[in-house]
Amino acid sequence: MTAGASPSLINECVYQSKPFGLLLIERAIIDRIVFSEQGTVALSWVDVSDFKQCHVSPDEAESLSDGDSFNFWSARMRSSSGQS
């Protein structure tokens, strides 16, 4: 650190970054979101062709379902619909 290393930047690059293919999978999921019940329920999906096009295996994408990305989107949906 005395040589100028930034612990926060290192942490972000190592632990908070995602491969490009996973970002493409996230984009497909977000693009397909369908809302119902006055915006309180959201549904989306990924299919086999998405994995092939994005060069991502279903195992690699498994981390998306329990990661911060969807917690973030879920929180945004709740806040935009007036829920807490």
C-alpha positions as CSV (number, residue, x, y, z in Angstrom):
1,M,0.0,0.0,0.0
2,T,2.9,2.3,0.6
3,A,3.7,1.8,-3.1
4,G,0.3,3.2,-4.1
5,A,-1.9,0.1,-4.2
6,S,-5.6,0.8,-3.7
7,P,-7.2,-1.9,-1.5
8,S,-10.7,-0.8,-2.6
9,L,-9.8,-1.0,-6.3
10,I,-8.1,-4.4,-5.9
11,N,-11.2,-5.7,-4.0
12,E,-13.5,-4.4,-6.8
13,C,-11.4,-6.0,-9.6
14,V,-11.1,-9.3,-7.8
15,Y,-14.4,-9.8,-6.0
16,Q,-16.9,-7.4,-7.6
17,S,-16.3,-7.9,-11.3
18,K,-18.0,-10.4,-13.6
19,P,-17.0,-12.0,-16.9
20,F,-18.5,-10.3,-19.9
21,G,-20.7,-13.3,-20.7
22,L,-22.4,-13.1,-17.3
23,L,-23.2,-9.4,-18.0
24,L,-24.8,-10.5,-21.3
25,I,-26.9,-13.1,-19.5
26,E,-28.0,-10.4,-17.0
27,R,-29.0,-8.1,-19.9
28,A,-31.1,-10.9,-21.4
29,I,-32.9,-11.4,-18.0
30,I,-33.5,-7.7,-17.5
31,D,-34.7,-7.2,-21.1
32,R,-37.3,-9.9,-20.7
33,I,-38.8,-8.8,-17.3
34,V,-42.5,-9.0,-17.4
35,F,-44.4,-7.3,-14.6
36,S,-47.8,-8.3,-13.2
37,E,-50.0,-7.7,-10.2
38,Q,-49.6,-3.9,-10.5
39,G,-45.8,-4.2,-10.7
40,T,-45.4,-6.3,-7.5
41,V,-44.4,-9.5,-9.3
42,A,-41.7,-9.7,-11.9
43,L,-40.9,-12.7,-14.1
44,S,-38.0,-13.3,-16.4
45,W,-36.0,-16.2,-17.8
46,V,-32.9,-17.5,-19.6
47,D,-32.9,-20.3,-22.1
48,V,-30.3,-22.6,-23.5
49,S,-29.7,-20.4,-26.5
50,D,-28.7,-17.5,-24.2
51,F,-26.0,-19.6,-22.6
52,K,-24.7,-20.7,-26.0
53,Q,-24.7,-17.1,-27.4
54,C,-23.0,-15.7,-24.3
55,H,-20.5,-18.5,-24.0
56,V,-21.6,-19.1,-20.4
57,S,-22.5,-22.4,-18.7
58,P,-25.6,-22.7,-16.5
59,D,-23.2,-23.5,-13.7
60,E,-21.4,-20.2,-14.1
61,A,-24.7,-18.3,-14.2
62,E,-25.9,-19.9,-11.0
63,S,-24.1,-17.2,-9.0
64,L,-26.5,-14.6,-10.5
65,S,-29.6,-16.0,-8.7
66,D,-28.1,-15.4,-5.2
67,G,-25.9,-12.4,-6.0
68,D,-26.3,-8.7,-5.4
69,S,-27.5,-8.0,-8.9
70,F,-31.0,-9.4,-8.4
71,N,-31.2,-8.2,-4.9
72,F,-30.5,-4.7,-6.3
73,W,-33.2,-5.1,-9.0
74,S,-35.7,-6.4,-6.5
75,A,-35.1,-3.5,-4.2
76,R,-35.4,-1.0,-7.1
77,M,-38.7,-2.6,-8.1
78,R,-40.1,-2.4,-4.5
79,S,-39.0,1.2,-4.1
80,S,-40.4,2.3,-7.4
81,S,-43.7,0.7,-6.6
82,G,-43.9,2.5,-3.2
83,Q,-43.2,-0.6,-1.2
84,S,-40.4,-0.8,1.4
